[in-house]
Amino acid sequence: MTALLEIKNLSVNYGGIQALQDINLTVQAGEVVTLIGANGAGKTTTLRAISRLVPPRAGAISYDGRDISRARPDEVVRLGIAQSPEGRRMLGRQSVLDNLKLGAYTRSDRAGIAADIEQQFKRFPRLAERRNQLAATLSGGEQQMLAIARALMSRPRLLLLDEPSLGLAPLVVREIFAIISELHAAGVTILLVEQNANLALQSADRGYVLEAGRLTIEGPAQELLNDERVKRAYLG
């Protein structure tokens, strides 16, 4: 079976620094796959390479059987990959509604866009209450909901989530992960980068451990939760 996403021998450099070395990773349609590791291990770089925001030095990235290693970032979105970036990256001076419309910038089906906006408001009732509020005035949790909702507006088949729990209160983190479970149940394929390794592995089908730009451990999420090396390094 062809994986929805397949990364082969991916290497990425920032100047003279090697950020990723020979990464091999797959995500099957309908899976939640998580990438865990310490700060600076290369997790965000992996997502940015898939989104084509950083160029690979070597290796190939295939999506739905098509090589996207040299595609433009907007082409990647059109093909069905959307990213909710680390730090949310809202347009703070724009309203919640305008941020959602921006998420659909590759689409021209007005009726479909309007229907999807209402769907996001159903999924995130707090955003519905704040639809005309400036994004900068939202709480951290609300901004994270908006970042996910905005990414979903392009109707992605593959959703890249970068540190969705970063800086949020435990109660809000549980809320965000409940939404991730709902998306999984609805058939959205997710590649999740997350520092809370315990929560990430509990939410995922499979996981990979990234250390200093190299993948060191991979397997079913349940196995990684019980792996002594993972427990020592990431699960406290």
N, C-alpha and C positions, 0 to 999 in steps of 0.2 A: 504493500500500500504506500502510495506517495505521500510523504509528510506535507502538511500545509506550509510549514516553514522548515527549511533545511540549511544549516550553516556548515560549510566544509572548510577546515584549515584556515579560519579567519584570523588575520593578524592586522592590528591597527597601531600606528605610531602617532604620537604627538611630538612633533619636532624629532629630537633624537631619542625620545623615551618610548619604549615599547609598552603600550597599554594593554594589548591583547596578543596572545601568541597561540596559533594553531588551535583555535576554538572549533569544536565539532558539537553541534546541538540540533535536535529536531523537536518540532511541536506538531502533533497530529491534530486534525480538525476535532473540535469539541473538548480538547484537553485544557486544563490549567497546569502550566509548567512554571515552576519558580526557580529563580536564580538567586542564590544566597552567597554571602561573603562579606568580609570586612570592608570598611570604608576604603576607597581607593583600589579595590580589587579589579575593577574594570566592568562592573555590572551596568552602570549607566552608559558607558562607552559601547557595550554590546547592543543596547537598545538604540542608541544614536546611529550605530552602523547599519542596523536593520532599517531604520527610518531614512537612511542616506544623509544624515546630518554630518557624519564624519566619513571620509573615504577609507575603504580598506586598503592596506598595503599589499595584502595577498589573500588568496582564498576566494570563496564564492558564497553568495547568499541567494537561495532560491525560495520563491513564494509561489505556491500552487503550481509547481513544475516549471516556473519561469525564472530565469536569472535576472535578479534586480540589482546586482552588484554595482551597476553604473547608472541606474535609473535616477531621475530627478526626485527630490523629496515630494513634490506635488503629484508625480506619477505614482509613487508608492502609496499615497493616500487614495488616489483614484482606483488603484488595484485592490484596495481593501484592507490596508494596514493603518491604524491610527494609534497615536501615542498620547498618554496623559503624563506630562513630564514631571520630573522631580521639582518641587518648589511651586507647583501649580501653574505659574506663568500666566496669570489672568491679564486681560486688558482692563486695568483697574478703573480707568475713567469711562469705561463702557458699561452698560447695564448687563444684568444676568441674561436677559433676552438677546441682546446684541452679541454677547459672547457665544451663545448657543448658535445663533445664525452664522457666526464666523466659522464654527465647526463644520458647517455644511457648505463651505466655500467652493468645493469641487462639484457641487450638485446644482442642477437648474430646475428640478421638479418642485415647483413652489408648493403645490398641495401636499406632496410627500414630506417636504421640509416642515410645513406647518403641523402636520400630523405627528411627526417625530418630536417636535418641540413639546407638544402636549403629552406625548408618551414620556419624555424626560421629566416633565412636571409631575406626572403620576408616580414615576419611579422615585423622584426626589421632591416630596411635598414642600420641604423648606424652601427650595428654589422657586416653586410656584408662588409662595407667599412673597418672595423678594424679587419677582421677575423684573421690576423696573428700578431696582436698587443698583447702585454702582458696585461693581465686583470688588473694588478695593475696600468697601465698607463691610463685607461679609466676614464672618468668623473663619478661622483656619479650616474647620471641618466643612463649612458651607463652600469654601473655595475649592476644597478637594472634591466635593460632590459635583461642583460646576466643571472642574477639569475633566472628570470622568464623563459627565453628561455631554460636554462639548466634543470629546473624542468620539462618543457614540453617534454624534450627529452626522458623521460621514458614512454611517452604516458599515462599520468595519467587520470583516470576517475574523481578523486578528487584532486584538487590543493589547497594546503594550502599556503596562502600568509600572511607573517608576516611583518607588517609595511612597505608596499611598497613605501610609500611617505616620509619615515623618512629622514630628512636632505636634501631634494631636493628642488630646486627652484620651485615656483608656476607653471611656464610654463611647467616644466618637469613633475610635479605632474599631471597636466591635461593630458599630453601625456600618462603617465603610466595608468591613469584611463580610458582613451580611449581604451587602449589595453585590460584592464580588461573587458570593455563592449563588445569588439569584441570577446573575449574568451567566454563570457556568451552567446552571440548570436550564437556562433559556437557549443554550447551545453556542454562546459566544466563546471563541477560543482565546485564551489569555496567556501571555507571557508576563510573569509578575516578578519584578525586582523589589525586594523587601528586606529591611534590616531586622525586623522581628521574625527571625527564622522559625520560631515555634508556630506562630500564627500562619506564616506563609506555607509551611509544610502541612499543617492541618487543613489548609484550603486547597492544596494542589494534588494533582494525580501523580506527577513526577517532579523531581528536583535535580538541580545541578549545583555543585559548590565551586565557586571561582576564587582562586587564591593567587594574588600577584599576577593577574592576567592569564592564568592557565586554569583549565577545568581539572579538578583533582578527584572529585567523587561525583557519581551520578546514580540514579536509581529511583524506584517507586518512593513516593513521599513518605509512606509509612515506614519503609526500611531505613530511610535517612533519619527519621525521628528516633529510631532505636539504635542508630550507628554510634558507637562510642566516640569516634573521632569527631563527628558532628556535634554530639552532646557536649563534649569537652570544649570545643571551639566556639559554638554558636548558641547552644541551648541552656547554658549556665547550669 
